Amino acid sequence: MKEVNEDRFIVSVKVGPKGQITVPAEARRMFDIKEGDTLMVMGDKTRGIALIKDTEFYKLMG
């Protein structure tokens, strides 16, 4: 599934044998994610999983 516009998107990804996913190009461009960046993985059992760049996470928490 893939649906993209300028400020939101829905893209499906598959989990590989090592539990890894690839962050889609649309997300990397939109959120300026580059090789070597650190992402925070947040999880809530009822709401799901979210990813955020660590720099943005620390701004929110600061």
C-alpha positions in Angstrom: 0.0 0.0 0.0 1.3 3.4 -0.9 -0.4 6.8 -0.6 1.7 9.9 -0.6 1.1 13.7 -0.6 3.2 16.7 0.5 2.6 16.4 4.2 1.5 12.8 5.0 1.8 9.3 3.6 1.0 5.7 4.2 3.5 3.1 3.1 3.7 -0.5 4.1 7.1 -2.1 5.0 8.0 -5.7 5.7 9.9 -7.0 8.7 13.0 -8.9 7.7 14.4 -12.1 9.3 16.4 -10.0 11.8 13.4 -7.9 12.8 14.6 -5.0 10.7 12.6 -2.6 8.6 13.6 -0.1 5.9 12.4 3.5 6.5 10.8 4.4 3.2 12.3 7.1 1.1 9.2 9.3 1.5 9.7 9.3 5.3 13.5 9.9 5.0 12.9 12.9 2.8 10.0 14.3 4.8 11.8 14.1 8.1 15.3 14.7 6.8 16.5 11.3 8.0 20.1 10.6 6.9 22.5 7.7 7.2 23.9 7.6 10.8 20.9 9.4 12.4 19.5 7.9 15.5 15.8 7.2 15.8 13.8 6.7 19.0 11.3 3.8 18.9 8.3 4.4 21.1 5.6 1.8 21.7 2.2 1.7 23.3 0.4 -1.6 23.4 -2.9 -0.2 22.4 -1.8 2.6 20.1 1.2 1.0 18.3 4.7 2.0 17.4 6.1 5.4 16.5 9.6 6.5 15.3 11.0 10.0 15.9 14.5 11.4 15.3 16.3 11.6 18.7 17.0 15.3 18.2 13.3 16.0 17.9 12.5 13.7 20.8 14.9 15.6 23.1 13.4 18.9 22.0 9.9 17.7 23.0 11.2 16.4 26.3 13.3 19.5 27.1 
